[in-house]
Amino acid sequence: MTTNDAGDQARPRDEKQEIRRRRFVKVAERRTRLVMDKLRVLGNCANRGVYEYSAADVDKIFAALQRELEQIRHRFDERLKRRAEFKLE
C-alpha cells in the first residue's frame, strides 16, 4: 500500500466522523431545547395563585430531576472513558 492509499482510506473515516458529529449536534441541540422548554413549563407550577404545594413537594421534584441528570451525565462520561487512549505512563 502506498502512502496515498493510506491517506485515501483515512478520508472516508474523517467524513464518517464529521457526519456523525453533525448528526449529534443537530439531535442534541434539538433534544436539549425540548427538555429546557419542558423545564420552563414545569416552572409554571410555581405559581402559588394556581397551585398548592409544599417544600417537600419541591424537594421531591428537584431530587428526581437531579437523579435523572446524574444518570445521563454518567452515560456520557462512561462513553468518553471507554474511548480513552491506553498509556502506561
C-alpha contacts under 8 A as a table, 3 or more apart, distances in Angstrom:
res1	aa1	res2	aa2	distance
1	M	5	D	6.02
1	M	6	A	7.06
2	T	5	D	5.17
2	T	6	A	6.61
3	T	6	A	5.24
3	T	7	G	6.38
4	N	7	G	5.02
4	N	8	D	6.07
5	D	8	D	5.02
5	D	9	Q	6.25
6	A	9	Q	5.16
6	A	10	A	6.38
7	G	10	A	5.09
7	G	11	R	6.56
8	D	11	R	5.42
8	D	12	P	7.44
9	Q	12	P	6.10
9	Q	13	R	7.15
10	A	13	R	5.30
10	A	14	D	6.26
11	R	14	D	5.01
11	R	15	E	6.06
12	P	15	E	4.91
12	P	16	K	5.94
13	R	16	K	4.96
13	R	17	Q	6.10
14	D	17	Q	5.05
14	D	18	E	6.11
15	E	18	E	4.98
15	E	19	I	6.13
16	K	19	I	5.10
16	K	20	R	6.15
17	Q	20	R	5.06
17	Q	21	R	6.00
18	E	21	R	4.95
18	E	22	R	6.12
19	I	22	R	5.18
19	I	23	R	6.13
20	R	23	R	5.05
20	R	24	F	6.09
21	R	24	F	5.06
21	R	25	V	6.19
22	R	25	V	5.16
22	R	26	K	6.14
23	R	26	K	5.17
23	R	27	V	6.08
24	F	27	V	5.25
24	F	28	A	5.67
25	V	28	A	5.24
25	V	29	E	5.82
26	K	29	E	5.49
26	K	30	R	6.30
27	V	30	R	5.25
27	V	31	R	6.07
28	A	31	R	5.17
28	A	32	T	5.86
29	E	32	T	5.16
29	E	33	R	6.13
30	R	33	R	5.20
30	R	34	L	6.27
31	R	34	L	5.02
31	R	35	V	6.23
32	T	35	V	5.13
32	T	36	M	6.13
33	R	36	M	5.06
33	R	37	D	6.08
34	L	37	D	5.06
34	L	38	K	6.26
35	V	38	K	5.07
35	V	39	L	6.19
36	M	39	L	4.99
36	M	40	R	6.29
37	D	40	R	5.13
37	D	41	V	6.37
38	K	41	V	4.97
38	K	42	L	6.18
39	L	42	L	4.90
39	L	43	G	6.16
40	R	43	G	4.87
40	R	44	N	6.70
41	V	44	N	5.24
41	V	45	C	7.51
42	L	45	C	5.59
42	L	46	A	7.88
43	G	46	A	5.59
44	N	47	N	5.95
45	C	48	R	7.79
45	C	50	V	7.88
45	C	51	Y	6.49
46	A	51	Y	7.23
47	N	50	V	5.66
47	N	51	Y	6.05
48	R	51	Y	5.04
48	R	52	E	6.06
48	R	53	Y	7.85
49	G	52	E	7.98
53	Y	57	D	6.13
53	Y	58	V	7.48
54	S	57	D	5.12
54	S	58	V	6.55
55	A	58	V	5.07
55	A	59	D	6.13
56	A	59	D	4.98
56	A	60	K	6.17
57	D	60	K	5.18
57	D	61	I	6.32
58	V	61	I	5.15
58	V	62	F	6.26
59	D	62	F	5.27
59	D	63	A	5.95
60	K	63	A	5.09
60	K	64	A	6.12
61	I	64	A	5.31
61	I	65	L	6.29
62	F	65	L	5.00
62	F	66	Q	5.94
63	A	66	Q	5.07
63	A	67	R	6.13
64	A	67	R	5.20
64	A	68	E	6.30
65	L	68	E	5.19
65	L	69	L	6.18
66	Q	69	L	5.09
66	Q	70	E	6.10
67	R	70	E	5.14
67	R	71	Q	6.22
68	E	71	Q	5.13
68	E	72	I	6.26
69	L	72	I	5.14
69	L	73	R	6.04
70	E	73	R	5.03
70	E	74	H	6.05
71	Q	74	H	5.07
71	Q	75	R	6.41
72	I	75	R	5.12
72	I	76	F	6.57
73	R	76	F	5.20
73	R	77	D	6.14
74	H	77	D	4.99
74	H	78	E	5.97
75	R	78	E	5.29
75	R	79	R	6.35
76	F	79	R	5.32
76	F	80	L	6.35
77	D	80	L	5.15
77	D	81	K	6.21
78	E	81	K	5.10
78	E	82	R	6.29
79	R	82	R	5.29
79	R	83	R	6.73
80	L	83	R	5.45
80	L	84	A	6.63
81	K	84	A	5.15
